[in-house]
Amino acid sequence: MEDLVRPIYQERASHRNTLGILMIEKKLNNSAIADTFDLVLFVIVKDAEQPVFIKHYVSNEQKAALYVVDEKKLNEWILLGSNRKVIDWVLNGKVLFDRNEYVHALRKRLLEFPQEIRQLKMGIEFAKLIRRYTDGKVFFETKQLLDAYNHIVHALHHLARLAVIEQGFYPEVTVWNQVKQIDPQIYKLYEELIESEETLDKRLELLFLASEFLIHSRIASGTAHLLKVLGEKKEAWTIGEITEHPDLKVYSIDIVIMLEYLVERNVLLIEEVPTKGQGIYHRYYVVKKN
């Protein structure tokens, strides 16, 4: 199959814009890694009109996919975890072309996983975790059990990824294999949710209680990035200033519910500033001093 796609990657390698080309072949025990294709060519470019360009090929009943991704989109995927296959592709793909050792340096950066990037990724996962957990609990309390189940499953996935990042690793596509080794307690919760013979109502009740403890125990790691930004820049923040801050935009809308969670836990304090309207106050967020 590599012989068949050789003209494709040789043509791409001739472009000055191309930074690196990797080849990912389907694994016998995990075809999902290659998106069910027999082979994936992953081309990283400096910039492009389309952040992501995809082509599909077929030859002798074998399928191949070409992904051309610009550097900005690749870094976004890595930071936000919005395309987790890419981590596997970059770390484990066969390097076919590497301009000025770009791929080598990228792999080194991923493996070193700098503390500032790790904190940010933990913050993003923590915010998503709080969103899913909070919404799921509301559904549970209003007896919308299937919706509650859906949210707690997603919450556990975010908790699992947070636990993996805490230990200095990037969450893989098969994140539960990682968590089984890294944090058996979270893995056991997931098992109990999907395998227990208890009624759904009872399973959810136990899961929400156990999850609340595990979430609370990760407040420090999950909020380190947010509190660092808020604590260093100024004393009190409006919600608009927080959501528009360039270092915090990656949290997206999840940051709103994360802030409320931290207020309830007395990690953030509320400062009321009078408006022109009688009895109406602006709500400012302040990091509690230790």
Buried (B, 14 or more C-beta within 10 A) or exposed (E): BEEBBEEBBEEBBEEEBBBBBBBBBBEEEEEEBBBEBBBBBBBBBBEBEEBEBEEEBEEEEBBBBBBBBBBEBBEBBBEBBEBBBBBBBBBEBEBBBBBEEBBEEBBEEBEEBEEEBBBBBBBBBBBBBBBBBBBBBEBBEEEBBEBBBBBBBBBBBBBBBBBBBBEEBBBBBBBBEBBBEBBEEBBEBBEBBEEEEEEBEEBBBBBBEBBEEBBEEBBEBBBBBBBBBBEEEEEBBEBEBBBEBEBBEBBBEBBBBBBBBBBEEEBBBEEEEEEEEEEEEEBBBBBEEE
